[in-house]
Amino acid sequence: MKKWLALTVMTAGIVLLGWGIWQIASTHLQTAQSLDEAKKVVATDQGMSKKQFAPEIGKASGILTIPKLKADLPIVEGTDADDLAKGVGHYKDSYYPDQNGQIVLSGHRDTVFRRTGELDIGDQLKITVPYGEFIYEITHTKIVDQHDTSIITLQNEKEELILTTCYPFHFVGNAPERYIIYAKRVSE
């Protein structure tokens, strides 16, 4: 009986470990493919006007560069699970750079935004889309409850970049809070 129990526990552990490794590898592969797609979109559609820019849900629309982390991350239109598995999700009803509104980008804390806790006030973020490059500077951060919906206002009065991810960063399971990074545009 002890041998059977030990074998069952070991088998379950191996299966869970294998599943976890497969999930991580799959996400990294999807993110790499999305980054290649984003680079093509940015290069191919250069000169497109911001009025012509209308990315499809699930498709790469641009690149988020975080110089301090030496990271180039694909921006994918949409924030459902499939979209976030490909990269940084752009909240579909929010704005893009130079559209004078709230730009909301979300990502998983254990994939694309794994190191966002290393960012400080004053660090820069760059968004590249087919109609230009836009630089933002982090102004402040905030931690809110996971159910706090006051962060996404979709205001159209001033341009602001908001990055959101789950928090605490090393929490196992569904995190109870969200880490919010606010940034203001500093130049093109």
C-alpha positions as CSV (number, residue, x, y, z in Angstrom):
1,M,0.0,0.0,0.0
2,K,2.9,2.4,0.8
3,K,4.6,1.7,-2.5
4,W,1.3,2.4,-4.4
5,L,0.8,5.7,-2.5
6,A,4.4,6.8,-3.1
7,L,4.2,5.9,-6.8
8,T,0.9,7.8,-7.1
9,V,2.3,10.9,-5.4
10,M,5.5,10.8,-7.5
11,T,3.5,10.4,-10.7
12,A,1.2,13.3,-9.8
13,G,4.2,15.5,-9.1
14,I,5.9,14.6,-12.4
15,V,2.7,15.3,-14.3
16,L,2.2,18.7,-12.5
17,L,5.8,19.7,-13.1
18,G,5.6,18.7,-16.7
19,W,2.4,20.7,-17.1
20,G,3.9,23.7,-15.5
21,I,7.0,23.6,-17.7
22,W,4.8,23.1,-20.8
23,Q,2.7,26.2,-19.8
24,I,5.8,28.4,-19.3
25,A,7.4,27.2,-22.6
26,S,4.2,27.7,-24.5
27,T,3.8,31.2,-23.2
28,H,7.4,32.1,-24.0
29,L,6.9,30.8,-27.6
30,Q,3.7,32.7,-28.1
31,T,5.3,35.9,-26.8
32,A,8.2,35.5,-29.1
33,Q,5.9,34.9,-32.1
34,S,3.9,38.0,-31.1
35,L,7.0,40.1,-30.8
36,D,8.0,39.0,-34.3
37,E,4.5,39.9,-35.6
38,A,4.7,43.3,-33.7
39,K,8.0,44.1,-35.3
40,K,6.6,43.4,-38.8
41,V,3.5,45.4,-38.1
42,V,5.5,48.4,-36.9
43,A,8.0,48.2,-39.8
44,T,5.4,47.4,-42.6
45,D,2.8,49.9,-41.6
46,Q,5.1,52.8,-40.9
47,G,3.6,56.1,-41.9
48,M,0.1,54.9,-41.1
49,S,-2.0,57.7,-39.6
50,K,-3.3,57.3,-36.1
51,K,-6.8,57.5,-37.5
52,Q,-6.2,54.5,-39.8
53,F,-4.8,52.5,-36.9
54,A,-7.4,49.9,-35.8
55,P,-5.8,46.7,-34.6
56,E,-7.8,43.4,-34.5
57,I,-8.5,41.6,-31.2
58,G,-5.7,39.0,-30.6
59,K,-3.3,40.6,-33.1
60,A,0.0,42.4,-32.3
61,S,-0.3,46.1,-32.5
62,G,2.9,47.5,-31.2
63,I,5.9,47.1,-28.9
64,L,6.4,48.1,-25.3
65,T,10.0,48.7,-24.6
66,I,11.2,48.9,-21.0
67,P,14.9,50.1,-21.2
68,K,15.7,49.5,-17.5
69,L,14.7,45.8,-17.9
70,K,16.2,45.5,-21.4
71,A,12.8,44.2,-22.5
72,D,10.9,44.5,-25.8
73,L,7.4,43.2,-25.3
74,P,4.7,42.7,-27.9
75,I,1.5,44.7,-27.4
76,V,-1.5,42.5,-28.3
77,E,-5.0,44.0,-28.8
78,G,-7.3,42.6,-26.0
79,T,-6.9,41.3,-22.5
80,D,-8.6,37.9,-22.4
81,A,-6.5,34.9,-21.4
82,D,-5.5,34.1,-25.0
83,D,-4.4,37.6,-25.7
84,L,-2.3,37.8,-22.4
85,A,-0.6,34.5,-23.3
86,K,0.8,36.3,-26.3
87,G,2.2,39.4,-24.6
88,V,1.1,42.7,-23.1
89,G,-2.7,43.1,-23.5
90,H,-4.1,46.5,-24.6
91,Y,-7.5,47.1,-23.0
92,K,-9.7,47.3,-26.1
93,D,-11.7,50.3,-25.1
94,S,-8.7,52.4,-24.0
95,Y,-6.7,54.6,-26.2
96,Y,-3.3,54.4,-28.0
97,P,-0.5,57.0,-28.0
98,D,-1.3,60.5,-29.3
99,Q,-5.1,59.9,-29.0
100,N,-5.3,62.1,-25.8
101,G,-6.7,59.4,-23.4
102,Q,-6.0,56.7,-21.0
103,I,-3.7,53.9,-22.4
104,V,-4.2,50.7,-20.4
105,L,-1.8,47.8,-20.8
106,S,-2.0,44.6,-18.8
107,G,0.2,41.6,-18.4
108,H,0.8,38.6,-16.3
109,R,3.1,39.0,-13.3
110,D,4.7,35.6,-14.0
111,T,5.4,36.2,-17.7
112,V,5.8,39.6,-19.5
113,F,5.5,41.8,-16.3
114,R,7.6,39.4,-14.1
115,R,10.1,42.2,-13.3
116,T,7.9,45.3,-13.1
117,G,8.5,45.5,-9.4
118,E,12.1,46.6,-10.3
119,L,10.9,49.8,-12.0
120,D,11.2,53.1,-10.2
121,I,9.6,56.5,-10.5
122,G,11.4,58.3,-13.3
123,D,12.1,55.2,-15.3
124,Q,11.1,55.4,-19.0
125,L,8.8,53.2,-21.1
126,K,8.5,53.4,-24.9
127,I,5.5,52.4,-27.0
128,T,6.2,51.9,-30.7
129,V,3.2,51.7,-33.0
130,P,3.0,52.0,-36.8
131,Y,2.5,55.8,-36.6
132,G,5.4,56.6,-34.2
133,E,7.4,56.1,-31.1
134,F,6.2,57.6,-27.8
135,I,8.2,57.9,-24.6
136,Y,6.6,57.9,-21.1
137,E,8.1,58.4,-17.6
138,I,6.8,56.6,-14.6
139,T,5.2,59.1,-12.1
140,H,3.9,56.9,-9.4
141,T,2.7,53.4,-8.5
142,K,-0.3,52.0,-6.5
143,I,-1.5,48.7,-5.1
144,V,-5.2,48.1,-5.2
145,D,-7.6,45.3,-4.5
146,Q,-8.2,42.9,-7.4
147,H,-11.8,44.1,-7.6
148,D,-11.0,47.8,-7.7
149,T,-12.3,49.0,-11.1
150,S,-11.7,52.7,-10.5
151,I,-8.2,52.5,-12.2
152,I,-9.6,52.2,-15.7
153,T,-11.6,55.3,-16.3
154,L,-11.2,55.5,-20.1
155,Q,-10.9,59.3,-19.7
156,N,-10.2,61.2,-22.9
157,E,-8.9,64.4,-21.3
158,K,-5.2,63.8,-21.1
159,E,-2.8,61.1,-22.3
160,E,-1.6,58.8,-19.5
161,L,-0.1,55.3,-19.7
162,I,-1.2,52.7,-17.1
163,L,0.4,49.3,-16.7
164,T,-1.5,46.7,-14.6
165,T,-0.5,43.3,-13.3
166,C,-1.4,41.0,-10.4
167,Y,0.3,41.5,-7.0
168,P,2.1,40.3,-4.9
169,F,4.6,39.2,-7.6
170,H,5.5,35.9,-6.1
171,F,2.1,34.9,-4.8
172,V,1.0,31.4,-5.7
173,G,-2.5,31.2,-7.1
174,N,-4.9,34.0,-7.9
175,A,-3.4,37.2,-6.5
176,P,-5.6,39.3,-4.3
177,E,-4.3,42.7,-5.5
178,R,-3.2,44.6,-8.6
179,Y,0.0,46.6,-9.0
180,I,-0.5,49.8,-11.1
181,I,2.2,51.9,-12.8
182,Y,1.3,55.4,-14.0
183,A,3.3,57.2,-16.6
184,K,3.1,60.5,-18.4
185,R,4.3,61.2,-21.9
186,V,7.5,63.1,-22.1
187,S,8.3,63.1,-25.9
188,E,7.9,61.4,-29.2
